[in-house]
Amino acid sequence: MYNVDDLIELEIKKIVPRGLGLAFAEGLTVFVALAAPGDKVTVHLTEVKGKTAFAEIEKVIEPGPDRITPPCPYVGTCGGCDFQQMTYAAQLEAKVGIIRDNLHRIGKIEYESEIPIIPSPAEFGYRLRAQWHVDPKKREIGYYERNSRNLVAIDHCPILTPELDDALQRVRAEFDWANFWPDKGAIDSACGDAGAVSLYSPDVDLGDPEITLSVGGERYTFAAHAFFQGNKHLIEKLVDLAIGDATGEKALDLYSGVGLFTLPLARKFAKVTAVEEYAPAVEFAKMNVANAGITNVEIAQWPVGKFLESISGPVDFVLLDPPRFGTEKRTVLDLIRLRPKVVSYVSCDASVLARDLRRFLDDGYEIESITALDLFPQTHHVETVARLRIGKIGGH
């Protein structure tokens, strides 16, 4: 019988979904935070549920071969980076393992082919976007602590681009605390070409200026309050991988945002319909399409599920890039009903991807390829692009 706060010695076997280390004690499976493969550790149990427990490291008895000293002093306190204790090669290997684990456990998918992972050219200083939290009682701006909503004020964040890190210091120094009334708040930040920065908060006027970013020969205008991909080094690679050599008459860009995929799709298809519910993103998408001189794009300001209920095929290609929580089951089934020839599914949550891939496979689609991109170095998050093609069951 094990109890919370018990101390036990373990060896970490591998890294599993949520970025946790997997270990075994007698009659107990233990998930350990901030572990590295091969670590021999003393842990204290923080939660025990039957034969499963969660734990924190008390002492590293013998470090595994992939363990390093995290370069950021806030690792373990800040809730952001949970992989800095591992070499970058080990991070990449763990992420492919996480994808395969989710495919097997959630999707019941035995995918035998290779899952290549494209590394980030920069392990630090890559992040174009961030959200900072505001604590008026402490008069501090920073990130949430790990597993809590308490604020940790940081001097510098090494994964931010230098321009965003400078902006964090500037906002902290210049913030108008006397006129900030909410109990807590948040600031969205984004960085564009030439180091231009946009800052937005619903609680205080920070300007939120429009910025522009060049990606693969296209120019995108957006601002901090509208979503854009975060790793400046891999956005072009993501677009190229998601679209590939696809061409045809009709393409759908679902959850299209400010048009990251819409513009390049319009160069390859006779007609593109971009579907996005969030009004500010739609306005930026219209601007980006117009500025690019593109005339074969229709932008539909609809919830994706409602849009799919209302249309019929044929569709040659679908680019599906949902938010982290994914799509509703009905939305996936309505998409499958259209029988698009090819679906390119871009996902930042491997568990959601595995769930939805199962639905596609059950309805006659085959997985052509799965490729990972490390858009989020130093964290357990990973971007995945799965390419699906209608199979023999689907009539092609």
C-alpha positions in Angstrom: 0.0 0.0 0.0 1.4 3.4 -1.0 0.4 6.8 0.2 0.9 10.4 -0.7 4.3 11.7 0.4 5.9 8.2 0.5 9.5 8.2 -0.7 10.5 5.5 -3.1 13.5 4.8 -5.4 12.7 4.4 -9.1 14.4 4.1 -12.5 12.8 6.1 -15.4 12.1 3.8 -18.3 11.0 6.3 -20.9 9.1 9.6 -21.4 5.3 9.3 -22.1 2.4 11.6 -23.0 2.3 14.9 -20.9 6.1 14.7 -20.9 6.2 12.5 -17.7 8.8 9.9 -16.9 7.4 6.3 -16.6 8.7 4.1 -13.8 7.5 1.1 -11.9 7.5 0.1 -8.2 6.1 -3.1 -6.8 2.5 -3.1 -7.8 2.6 0.5 -8.9 3.0 2.5 -12.1 4.5 5.9 -11.4 4.6 9.0 -13.6 7.4 11.4 -12.7 7.6 15.1 -13.6 10.9 16.6 -15.0 12.5 13.2 -15.5 15.0 12.0 -18.1 15.2 8.4 -19.5 17.5 6.2 -17.4 17.4 8.5 -14.3 17.7 6.6 -11.0 15.8 8.9 -8.6 14.2 9.2 -5.2 10.7 10.5 -5.6 7.9 11.5 -3.3 4.4 10.5 -4.3 2.0 13.5 -4.9 -1.1 11.5 -5.9 -2.0 7.8 -5.6 -5.0 6.3 -7.5 -5.1 2.5 -7.1 -2.1 1.1 -8.9 -1.2 4.4 -10.5 0.7 7.3 -8.9 2.2 10.7 -9.8 5.5 11.9 -8.2 8.1 14.6 -8.0 11.8 14.1 -7.9 13.4 14.5 -4.4 16.9 13.5 -5.5 18.7 12.3 -8.6 20.7 9.3 -7.4 22.3 8.6 -10.8 21.4 10.8 -13.8 20.4 9.0 -17.0 22.7 9.5 -20.1 20.4 12.1 -21.5 20.1 14.3 -18.4 21.7 17.8 -18.5 21.5 20.8 -16.2 18.7 23.1 -17.4 20.1 26.4 -18.7 17.1 28.3 -17.3 17.0 28.9 -13.6 13.2 28.8 -13.5 12.8 25.2 -14.7 10.8 23.3 -12.1 9.1 26.5 -10.8 7.8 28.0 -14.1 5.1 26.0 -15.8 6.5 26.5 -19.3 9.5 24.3 -20.1 9.4 20.7 -18.9 12.1 19.2 -21.2 15.1 21.4 -20.4 16.6 18.6 -18.3 17.2 16.5 -21.4 19.5 16.8 -24.3 17.9 18.1 -27.5 18.3 14.7 -29.2 16.5 13.0 -26.3 13.7 15.6 -26.5 13.1 14.8 -30.2 13.2 11.0 -29.5 10.7 11.4 -26.6 8.3 13.4 -28.8 8.2 10.7 -31.5 7.6 8.2 -28.7 4.7 10.3 -27.4 3.1 10.4 -30.8 3.4 6.6 -31.2 2.1 6.0 -27.7 -1.0 8.1 -28.4 -1.6 6.4 -31.7 -1.5 3.0 -30.0 -3.3 3.7 -26.8 -6.0 6.2 -27.9 -6.4 5.5 -31.6 -5.7 1.8 -31.5 -3.5 2.5 -34.5 -0.5 0.3 -35.2 1.4 2.6 -37.5 4.5 0.8 -38.7 6.1 3.4 -40.9 8.7 5.9 -39.8 7.6 9.1 -38.1 10.4 11.6 -39.0 10.7 14.6 -36.8 12.0 18.0 -38.1 14.2 19.7 -35.4 14.0 23.4 -34.7 17.2 25.1 -36.1 17.2 27.0 -32.8 16.6 25.3 -29.4 16.2 28.7 -27.7 15.2 32.2 -28.8 12.7 30.8 -31.3 9.3 31.8 -29.9 7.4 34.5 -31.7 4.4 34.4 -29.5 3.7 34.3 -25.7 1.1 35.0 -23.1 2.2 36.7 -19.9 0.1 36.8 -16.7 -0.4 39.9 -14.6 -0.6 39.9 -10.8 -1.5 43.4 -9.5 -1.1 42.4 -5.9 2.5 41.5 -6.4 2.9 44.1 -9.2 4.5 41.4 -11.3 4.3 40.1 -14.8 5.4 36.6 -15.8 4.2 33.0 -16.1 2.2 30.7 -13.9 4.1 28.3 -11.6 4.0 24.7 -12.5 0.7 23.1 -11.4 -0.7 26.3 -10.0 -2.1 29.7 -10.8 0.5 31.5 -8.7 2.7 33.9 -10.7 6.5 33.4 -11.1 8.1 36.7 -12.1 11.1 35.9 -14.4 14.0 38.2 -15.3 14.4 36.7 -18.8 12.8 33.9 -20.8 15.3 32.1 -23.0 12.8 30.5 -25.4 11.5 34.0 -26.5 13.0 35.8 -29.4 15.3 38.6 -28.0 12.7 41.2 -29.1 9.9 39.6 -27.2 12.1 39.1 -24.1 13.0 42.8 -24.3 9.3 43.7 -24.6 8.6 41.7 -21.4 11.2 43.7 -19.5 9.8 47.0 -21.0 6.2 46.2 -20.1 7.1 45.3 -16.6 9.0 48.5 -16.1 6.4 50.8 -17.7 3.2 49.1 -16.6 0.5 51.4 -15.2 -0.3 49.6 -12.0 -2.3 52.5 -10.6 -5.0 52.1 -13.3 -5.1 48.3 -13.4 -8.2 47.2 -11.5 -8.8 43.4 -12.2 -7.6 40.8 -9.7 -5.5 39.3 -12.4 -4.9 39.7 -16.2 -3.0 38.5 -19.2 -1.0 40.0 -22.0 -0.7 38.5 -25.4 2.5 39.2 -27.3 3.7 38.6 -30.8 6.8 39.5 -32.9 7.1 40.1 -36.6 9.6 41.1 -39.2 12.4 43.4 -38.2 11.7 42.7 -34.5 8.3 44.6 -34.5 6.3 43.7 -31.5 2.5 43.7 -30.9 1.1 43.6 -27.3 -2.6 43.1 -26.3 -4.6 42.9 -23.1 -8.4 43.2 -22.7 -7.7 45.0 -19.4 -5.3 47.7 -20.4 -4.4 49.6 -23.6 -1.1 48.4 -24.9 -1.6 49.5 -28.4 -1.8 46.1 -30.1 -0.3 47.4 -33.3 -0.4 45.4 -36.5 2.8 43.6 -37.5 3.8 41.7 -40.6 5.7 38.5 -41.0 7.1 37.1 -44.2 6.8 33.3 -44.7 7.7 31.4 -47.9 7.3 34.4 -50.2 3.9 35.5 -48.6 3.4 38.4 -46.3 1.0 38.1 -43.4 -0.4 41.0 -41.3 -1.7 40.2 -37.8 -1.6 41.4 -34.2 -1.1 39.9 -30.8 -4.8 39.2 -30.3 -5.0 36.9 -33.4 -3.3 33.5 -33.5 -0.2 32.9 -35.5 2.3 30.0 -35.3 5.0 30.5 -32.8 8.4 29.1 -34.0 9.9 31.6 -36.5 12.3 29.0 -37.9 9.7 26.3 -38.8 6.6 28.1 -40.1 7.7 27.9 -43.7 8.5 24.2 -43.3 5.1 23.6 -41.7 3.3 25.2 -44.6 5.3 23.3 -47.1 4.8 20.0 -45.3 1.1 20.5 -44.8 0.3 21.4 -48.4 3.0 19.4 -50.1 2.4 18.8 -53.9 -1.4 19.1 -53.6 -3.2 20.7 -56.5 -6.7 20.6 -57.9 -10.0 22.4 -58.3 -11.3 22.9 -54.7 -9.6 23.1 -51.4 -10.9 23.9 -47.9 -8.8 25.6 -45.2 -10.5 24.8 -41.9 -9.7 26.9 -38.8 -7.9 29.2 -41.2 -7.0 32.0 -38.9 -5.3 34.9 -40.6 -4.7 32.8 -43.7 -1.3 31.2 -43.1 -2.2 28.2 -45.3 -4.9 30.0 -47.3 -2.5 32.1 -49.4 -0.2 29.2 -50.6 -3.3 27.0 -51.2 -4.7 29.7 -53.5 -1.6 29.4 -55.6 -2.3 25.7 -56.2 -6.1 25.3 -56.4 -8.7 26.9 -58.6 -10.9 27.8 -55.6 -10.1 27.9 -51.9 -12.7 28.3 -49.1 -11.2 29.5 -45.8 -13.4 28.9 -42.7 -12.7 30.8 -39.5 -15.1 31.8 -36.7 -13.0 34.5 -34.9 -13.8 37.9 -36.4 -10.5 39.6 -35.9 -8.6 36.8 -37.6 -11.1 36.9 -40.5 -10.4 40.6 -41.0 -6.7 40.0 -41.1 -7.3 37.1 -43.5 -9.3 39.3 -45.9 -6.5 41.9 -45.7 -3.8 39.3 -46.4 -5.7 37.9 -49.4 -6.2 41.3 -50.8 -2.6 42.4 -50.3 -1.5 39.2 -52.1 -3.6 40.1 -55.1 -5.5 36.7 -54.8 -9.0 36.5 -56.2 -9.9 32.8 -55.9 -10.4 32.7 -52.2 -13.8 32.8 -50.3 -13.5 33.5 -46.6 -16.4 32.1 -44.6 -16.9 33.5 -41.1 -18.5 30.4 -39.6 -17.9 27.8 -36.9 -16.3 25.0 -38.8 -18.9 22.5 -37.7 -21.8 24.6 -38.9 -20.0 25.3 -42.2 -19.5 21.6 -42.9 -23.1 20.8 -42.1 -24.2 23.2 -44.9 -22.1 22.1 -47.9 -21.7 19.2 -50.2 -18.8 17.8 -52.2 -16.7 17.3 -54.2 -13.6 18.5 -52.5 -10.1 17.7 -53.6 -8.1 18.7 -50.5 -8.8 19.7 -46.9 -6.3 21.5 -44.7 -7.5 20.9 -41.1 -5.6 22.9 -38.4 -7.9 22.9 -35.3 -7.1 24.5 -31.9 -5.4 22.4 -29.3 -8.6 20.8 -28.0 -9.4 19.5 -31.5 -12.7 19.2 -33.3 -16.0 17.8 -32.2 -16.9 14.3 -33.3 -19.8 15.6 -35.4 -17.4 18.0 -37.2 -15.0 15.2 -38.2 -17.9 13.0 -39.3 -19.3 15.8 -41.4 -15.9 16.3 -43.0 -15.7 12.6 -43.8 -19.1 12.8 -45.3 -17.7 15.2 -48.0 -15.2 12.4 -49.0 -12.3 14.8 -49.7 -9.6 13.0 -51.7 -6.8 14.1 -49.4 -6.9 15.5 -45.8 -3.8 17.2 -44.3 -4.4 17.2 -40.5 -2.1 19.7 -38.6 -2.3 19.0 -34.9 -0.5 20.3 -31.8 -2.0 17.6 -29.5 -1.1 14.0 -30.3 -3.9 12.6 -28.2 -6.5 14.5 -30.1 -4.9 13.6 -33.4 -5.0 9.9 -32.6 -8.6 10.1 -31.6 -9.6 11.8 -34.9 -7.4 9.6 -37.1 -9.3 6.6 -35.8 -12.5 8.1 -37.1 -11.0 8.7 -40.5 -9.6 5.2 -40.7 -13.0 3.7 -39.7 -14.5 5.5 -42.6 -12.3 4.4 -45.4 -9.2 6.7 -45.2 -5.6 5.5 -45.1 -2.6 7.2 -43.5 -0.2 8.2 -46.2 2.4 9.8 -43.8 2.9 11.2 -40.3 5.6 13.8 -39.8 6.5 15.7 -36.6 7.9 19.2 -36.3 9.5 20.5 -33.2 7.7 23.8 -33.0 8.1 23.8 -29.2 11.7 23.0 -28.1 12.2 22.5 -24.3 8.6 21.5 -23.9 6.7 18.2 -24.3 4.5 19.7 -27.0 4.9 18.7 -30.6 3.3 19.6 -33.9 2.3 16.7 -36.2 1.1 16.7 -39.8 -0.8 13.6 -40.8 -1.7 13.1 -44.5 -4.8 11.0 -45.2 -6.0 9.7 -48.5 -9.3 8.1 -49.3 -8.8 4.4 -49.6 -10.4 1.5 -51.4 -13.4 1.5 -49.0 -14.1 5.0 -50.0 -14.4 4.1 -53.7 -11.1 5.3 -55.1 
